[in-house]
Amino acid sequence: MARPRKNAPLDLSQPIDLTAGAIERLTCPTDKPQAFLRDTKAPALRVRVTPSGMKSYVFEAKLNRRTIRQTIGDVRAWSIEEARTEANRLRVVVDAGNDPRELERERLAGKAAKVAEEAAKSITTREAWDRYILERRPHWRDSTYSDHLKMVQEGGKEIKNRPKTKTTPGMMLPLMGLRLADLDAATIEAWTAKEAKRRPTRTRLALRLLKAFLRWADREPDLHGIADPTAASGRKLQETAGKQKVKADYLQREQLAAWFDHVRAIPNPVISAYLQCLLLTGARREELAGLKWDDVNFRWQGLTMGDKVEDSRAVPLTPYVAHLLQSLPRRNKWVFSSTGSESGRLEEPSIAHRKACKVAGLHVTLHGLRRSFKSLTEWLEVPVGVVAQIMGHKPSATAEKHYTVRPLDLLRVHHERIESWMLEQAGVSFDPKQAQGGLRVVDAS
């Protein structure tokens, strides 16, 4: 075949022995989106040119009676001999019945998967933890979310209105710097053994949070197989953390007077009212602390509380509790508000309560007040179902769960009797009729 004259127009219908000069002279016809110049030495090799002048080596062949093309590379990056070698290699692939494009896609997919796997293995526990709480936050109560944050907090942050007190580092903080892949059973066992000596109760809580976290990670497509979902489980860990002791702290009938005397003497009226309401309603501490003014209906004498079983529940607003609430300042949306917390609501009433109990010679926790409510109702022989509904306990019998529906007014009959009896035992004289006008409390002499 005759070699074309220098600078002569190229005949694109015929293959030629590709040269750098021929490739340089190659142009795309104005009426076509692209044009190809074929090579004689490597029949499957083409040089493609576009109207913009971009040129690249292309492999072209027939596979199952269909034309396939695959770009080899830019003519400026590949030499002619390199392009011929690659075209011949691809020709062998096609002759074996394979589509080189599919093989390339599989290769790239495998490479991407390997990169993703390496990235997943390098992810830290903290990165996965932050992602976990962000995803699960809408499904948690505020207290659950707060527990997850406190477990991993850095510490050293000054507490508002308590300048000499700083937050302590979260007990799970040492685990956060580890790679998630390194959060194995041995690591968690060593950490548990250390923490359980100082704070066993918090350690057991941390293990429960870790267990749920690791199970979540195992269900995530990109984290599956990175961490052991059973690393925070097992008998050995339970033995190391110890068993939770059954709590039995509660107020006895004869202790009510001392408790009321010292709690009502607490200088902070919000904390004082909160603690009294906690006992008189039998509510969970966070349910009551999260009470908003919109949840209080003084006209119809009812409260709407958050409930971890049914999301919310209606309970009677008894006369003395109503008196306590009406005496509180309305600073914001929270009934039990605080000027010293970022949230604007009461967050830590335990300190004042412990001090009052210590002076009174008593030992009862905030949850013990809820236990006290249930225990003290036994003196009045109040129906168990009534007490459970007021406290937000899950019904324990089929009749209670599916057939018994008590309106708020019926609950009020029993609840007001419970309140009146507790105040009587405490030596607090309270006249609901006088309270409707002046809302004042008179100590019994």
C-alpha positions in Angstrom: 0.0 0.0 0.0 1.4 3.4 -1.0 2.3 5.7 1.7 0.3 8.9 1.5 2.0 12.2 0.5 3.0 14.5 3.4 0.1 17.0 4.2 -2.2 15.1 1.8 -5.8 14.6 3.1 -6.3 11.3 4.9 -8.6 8.7 3.4 -10.6 7.5 6.5 -12.2 4.6 4.6 -8.8 2.8 4.4 -6.5 1.6 7.2 -3.0 3.0 7.2 0.3 2.4 9.0 -0.2 4.8 11.9 2.5 7.4 12.3 2.7 10.5 14.4 2.4 12.7 11.3 -0.8 10.9 10.2 -2.3 11.3 13.6 -1.4 15.0 13.7 -3.1 15.6 10.3 -6.2 13.7 11.4 -9.3 16.0 11.5 -13.0 15.3 12.0 -15.4 16.1 9.1 -17.7 19.0 9.9 -20.8 16.9 9.3 -19.8 14.1 11.8 -19.7 13.9 15.6 -16.5 11.8 15.4 -14.2 10.0 12.9 -11.8 7.0 13.1 -8.5 6.3 11.5 -7.7 2.5 11.4 -4.3 0.9 11.8 -2.9 -1.8 9.5 -0.5 -3.4 12.0 -3.1 -3.7 14.8 -6.5 -4.1 13.0 -8.5 -3.5 16.1 -6.7 -0.2 16.8 -8.4 3.1 15.9 -7.6 6.8 16.4 -10.7 8.7 17.2 -11.0 12.4 16.6 -13.9 14.8 17.7 -14.8 18.1 16.2 -13.0 19.8 19.1 -9.8 18.2 18.0 -9.5 15.7 20.9 -7.7 12.5 19.8 -7.5 9.1 21.5 -6.7 5.5 20.8 -9.7 3.3 20.7 -10.1 -0.5 20.6 -12.9 -1.8 18.3 -14.0 -5.4 17.6 -17.0 -7.6 17.1 -18.4 -9.7 19.9 -21.4 -11.8 19.4 -22.1 -9.9 16.2 -22.1 -6.6 18.0 -19.5 -3.9 17.7 -17.8 -2.9 21.0 -15.5 0.0 21.6 -13.2 0.8 24.5 -11.0 3.8 24.9 -7.4 3.0 25.4 -6.1 6.5 26.1 -5.1 10.0 24.9 -2.7 10.0 21.9 -0.5 12.4 23.9 -0.1 9.9 26.8 0.3 6.7 24.8 2.8 5.9 22.1 1.7 4.2 18.9 3.5 0.9 19.9 1.9 1.0 23.4 -1.5 1.5 21.9 -1.0 -1.4 19.4 0.1 -3.7 22.3 -2.9 -2.8 24.3 -5.3 -3.3 21.3 -3.8 -6.7 20.6 -4.2 -7.7 24.3 -7.9 -6.7 24.2 -8.3 -8.6 20.9 -7.2 -11.8 22.8 -9.8 -11.1 25.5 -12.5 -10.7 22.9 -11.4 -13.9 21.0 -11.9 -15.7 24.3 -15.5 -14.6 24.3 -15.2 -11.9 27.0 -16.2 -8.2 26.9 -13.2 -6.2 28.0 -15.5 -3.4 29.1 -17.3 -5.7 31.6 -13.9 -7.0 32.9 -12.8 -3.4 33.4 -16.0 -2.5 35.3 -15.5 -5.5 37.5 -11.9 -4.6 38.1 -12.8 -1.0 39.0 -15.7 -2.2 41.2 -13.4 -4.6 43.0 -10.8 -1.8 43.5 -13.5 0.5 44.8 -14.8 -2.2 47.2 -11.2 -2.8 48.5 -10.8 1.0 49.0 -14.1 1.1 50.9 -13.1 -1.9 53.0 -9.8 -0.3 53.9 -11.6 3.0 54.7 -14.1 1.1 56.9 -11.4 -0.7 58.7 -9.7 2.6 59.5 -12.8 4.3 60.9 -12.5 5.1 64.5 -15.0 4.1 67.2 -15.8 7.8 67.8 -16.7 8.4 64.1 -19.0 5.4 64.1 -20.4 6.4 67.5 -21.2 10.0 66.3 -22.9 8.5 63.2 -24.8 6.1 65.4 -26.3 8.7 67.8 -27.1 11.0 64.9 -29.2 8.2 63.2 -30.8 6.9 66.4 -31.5 10.3 68.0 -35.1 10.6 66.7 -36.0 7.2 68.3 -34.6 8.0 71.8 -35.8 9.9 74.8 -33.8 13.0 75.9 -32.3 11.1 78.8 -31.1 8.3 76.5 -29.5 10.8 74.2 -27.9 12.6 77.1 -26.5 9.3 78.4 -24.8 8.6 75.1 -23.3 12.1 75.0 -22.0 12.0 78.6 -20.4 8.6 78.1 -18.0 10.1 75.5 -17.6 13.8 76.6 -14.1 15.2 76.7 -14.5 16.8 80.1 -12.9 19.9 81.5 -15.8 22.2 80.5 -17.0 24.6 83.1 -20.5 24.1 84.3 -22.7 27.2 84.1 -23.2 29.0 87.4 -20.7 26.5 89.0 -17.3 28.1 88.0 -15.3 25.9 90.3 -16.8 22.7 88.9 -15.9 21.2 85.5 -17.4 18.3 83.6 -15.5 15.0 84.0 -14.3 12.9 81.0 -16.8 10.3 79.9 -16.0 6.8 81.0 -16.2 5.5 77.4 -13.8 8.1 76.1 -10.7 5.8 76.2 -12.5 3.5 73.7 -13.4 6.3 71.3 -9.9 6.7 69.9 -9.6 3.1 68.9 -10.3 1.8 65.4 -13.7 0.2 65.4 -12.0 -2.9 64.1 -9.9 -3.0 67.3 -12.9 -2.8 69.6 -12.8 -6.5 70.4 -13.9 -8.5 73.4 -10.4 -8.5 75.0 -10.2 -4.7 74.9 -13.7 -4.2 76.3 -13.0 -6.8 79.1 -9.9 -4.9 80.1 -11.7 -1.6 80.1 -14.6 -3.1 82.1 -12.3 -4.5 84.8 -10.8 -1.1 85.3 -14.0 0.9 85.4 -16.1 -1.5 87.4 -13.9 -1.0 90.4 -14.8 2.7 90.6 -18.3 3.0 89.2 -20.0 -0.4 88.7 -23.5 1.0 88.0 -22.2 3.3 85.2 -20.1 0.5 83.8 -23.2 -1.7 83.5 -25.0 1.1 81.7 -22.0 1.7 79.4 -22.0 -2.0 78.5 -25.6 -1.9 77.5 -25.0 1.1 75.3 -22.0 -0.5 73.8 -23.9 -3.7 73.1 -26.6 -1.8 71.2 -24.0 0.2 69.3 -22.1 -2.8 68.1 -25.2 -4.6 67.0 -26.2 -1.5 65.0 -22.7 -1.3 63.4 -23.0 -4.9 62.3 -26.2 -4.1 60.5 -24.7 -1.2 58.6 -23.6 -2.4 55.1 -20.3 -0.6 55.2 -19.5 -1.5 58.8 -20.6 -5.2 58.7 -17.8 -7.5 59.8 -15.6 -4.6 61.0 -16.5 -5.0 64.7 -17.7 -8.0 66.7 -21.3 -7.5 67.6 -20.9 -9.8 70.6 -17.8 -8.1 72.0 -19.8 -6.3 74.7 -21.8 -9.4 75.7 -20.9 -12.6 77.4 -20.9 -14.1 80.9 -17.3 -13.0 81.7 -18.2 -9.3 81.1 -21.3 -9.7 83.3 -19.3 -11.2 86.1 -16.6 -8.5 85.8 -19.2 -5.6 85.9 -21.2 -7.4 88.7 -24.9 -7.8 89.1 -27.1 -4.8 89.8 -28.4 -4.9 93.3 -32.1 -4.7 93.9 -32.8 -1.2 95.1 -35.2 -0.9 98.0 -34.9 2.7 99.1 -38.2 4.3 99.8 -40.0 6.5 102.4 -41.9 4.8 105.1 -45.1 6.4 106.5 -43.4 7.6 109.6 -40.6 9.3 107.6 -42.9 11.5 105.6 -42.9 14.3 108.1 -39.1 14.6 108.3 -38.8 14.4 104.5 -41.4 17.1 103.8 -40.0 19.4 106.5 -36.5 19.3 105.0 -37.5 19.3 101.4 -39.8 22.2 101.8 -36.9 24.1 103.5 -34.7 23.8 100.4 -33.9 27.4 99.4 -34.5 26.8 95.7 -38.3 26.9 95.3 -38.2 25.1 92.0 -36.3 22.1 93.3 -38.4 22.0 96.4 -41.6 21.9 94.4 -40.2 19.4 92.0 -39.2 16.9 94.7 -42.6 17.2 96.3 -44.4 16.7 93.0 -42.1 13.7 92.3 -43.3 12.0 95.4 -47.0 13.0 95.0 -47.3 11.9 91.4 -45.1 8.8 91.3 -43.7 10.0 88.0 -40.3 9.2 86.6 -37.7 11.9 87.2 -37.3 12.8 83.6 -41.0 12.8 82.9 -41.6 15.4 85.5 -38.5 17.4 84.7 -39.6 17.6 81.1 -43.1 18.9 82.0 -44.0 22.1 80.0 -46.6 24.7 80.9 -48.6 23.6 77.8 -48.9 20.2 79.4 -50.6 21.6 82.5 -54.4 22.2 82.5 -55.4 24.1 85.6 -59.0 24.5 84.4 -59.6 20.7 83.9 -57.1 19.7 86.5 -54.9 17.4 84.4 -51.3 16.9 83.4 -49.9 15.4 80.2 -46.6 13.6 80.9 -44.2 12.0 78.6 -44.3 8.2 79.0 -41.6 5.7 77.9 -44.3 3.0 77.4 -47.1 4.9 75.7 -45.2 8.1 74.7 -47.6 10.2 76.9 -50.2 9.7 79.6 -52.8 11.9 81.3 -52.7 12.1 85.1 -54.8 14.1 87.6 -53.6 17.5 88.7 -54.2 17.1 92.4 -54.9 20.2 94.6 -51.6 20.4 96.4 -49.5 19.7 93.3 -51.5 22.5 91.5 -50.7 24.8 94.4 -47.0 24.0 94.0 -47.0 24.6 90.2 -48.9 27.9 90.4 -46.3 29.2 92.8 -43.5 28.7 90.4 -42.0 31.4 88.2 -42.8 31.2 84.5 -39.4 31.9 83.0 -39.8 29.8 79.8 -41.7 26.9 78.5 -40.5 24.5 81.3 -42.6 24.2 84.5 -39.4 23.4 86.5 -37.2 26.0 84.9 -33.6 26.9 85.7 -31.4 29.9 85.0 -28.3 27.9 85.4 -28.7 25.3 82.7 -28.2 25.5 79.0 -31.6 23.8 78.3 -33.4 26.2 80.6 -34.9 23.4 82.7 -34.1 21.8 85.9 -31.4 19.1 85.3 -29.7 18.1 88.6 -32.0 18.2 91.6 -30.2 15.2 93.2 -27.6 17.3 95.0 -30.1 19.4 96.9 -32.2 16.3 97.7 -29.3 14.3 99.1 -28.3 17.2 101.3 -31.9 17.5 102.6 -32.1 13.7 103.2 -28.7 13.7 105.0 -29.9 16.4 107.4 -33.2 14.5 107.9 -31.3 11.3 108.6 -32.9 9.6 105.5 -31.5 7.8 102.5 -33.8 7.8 99.5 -33.0 8.5 95.8 -35.1 10.3 93.3 -36.3 7.0 91.9 -36.9 5.9 95.5 -39.6 8.6 95.6 -41.4 6.9 92.8 -41.0 3.6 94.7 -42.3 5.3 97.8 -45.5 6.4 96.0 -46.3 2.9 95.0 -45.4 1.5 98.5 -47.4 4.1 100.4 -50.6 3.5 98.4 -50.7 0.0 100.0 -51.9 1.7 103.2 -55.0 3.0 101.4 -55.7 -0.3 99.5 -55.9 1.6 96.2 -56.6 -0.7 93.2 -53.3 -1.8 91.7 -54.5 -0.9 88.2 -55.2 2.7 89.3 -51.7 3.1 90.8 -50.1 1.6 87.7 -52.0 3.9 85.4 -51.1 7.0 87.4 -47.4 5.9 87.4 -47.3 4.8 83.8 -46.5 1.2 84.5 -47.3 -1.3 81.7 -50.5 -3.3 82.3 -49.6 -6.7 83.7 -52.9 -8.5 83.1 -55.0 -9.1 80.0 -58.1 -7.4 81.6 -56.0 -4.3 82.5 -54.4 -4.2 79.0 -57.4 -4.7 76.8 -60.6 -4.1 78.8 -60.1 -1.7 81.7 -60.3 2.0 80.7 -60.3 4.5 83.6 -61.2 8.1 82.8 -59.2 10.9 84.4 -62.0 11.8 86.8 -61.9 8.2 88.2 -58.2 8.4 88.7 -58.6 11.8 90.4 -60.8 10.3 93.1 -58.1 7.9 94.1 -55.2 10.3 93.5 -56.6 13.1 95.6 -57.1 10.6 98.4 -53.5 9.5 98.1 -52.2 13.1 98.2 -54.4 14.0 101.2 -53.3 11.0 103.1 -49.6 11.7 102.5 -49.9 15.3 103.5 -51.8 14.2 106.7 -49.0 11.7 107.6 -46.4 14.4 106.9 -48.2 16.9 109.2 -48.9 19.3 106.4 -52.3 21.0 106.8 -53.6 21.9 103.4 -57.2 23.1 102.7 -58.0 22.8 98.9 -60.8 25.3 99.2 -58.5 27.9 100.7 -56.0 27.0 98.0 -58.4 27.9 95.3 -58.4 31.4 96.5 -55.1 32.1 98.2 -53.2 28.9 97.5 -51.3 28.8 100.8 -50.0 26.0 102.9 -50.1 26.0 106.7 -47.9 23.7 108.7 -49.7 21.7 111.4 -48.6 22.7 114.8 
